[in-house]
Amino acid sequence: MSILISILITFLVVILVLYLVNRLPIEGRTKQLVQAIVIIIGILSLLRYLAVF
C-alpha cells in the first residue's frame, strides 16, 4: 500500500512542478527543456518505486 501512496505522491509532485514551470516567464525552448528534465526525473523516480532500479 505504501508503494501506491509513494507513486501517487510522485505523480502529483511532477504534475505540480510542470504546472509551475508553465507559469514561469521564460523562453519556449528553455521551458521545453525544463519540462523534459522534470518528466525524466519523474519517470526515473516511478521506476525506482516499482523496483526496476
ABEGO torsion letter per residue (X at the ends): XAAAAAAAAAAAAAAAAAAAAAABBBBAAAAAAAAAAAAAAAAAAAAAAAGAX
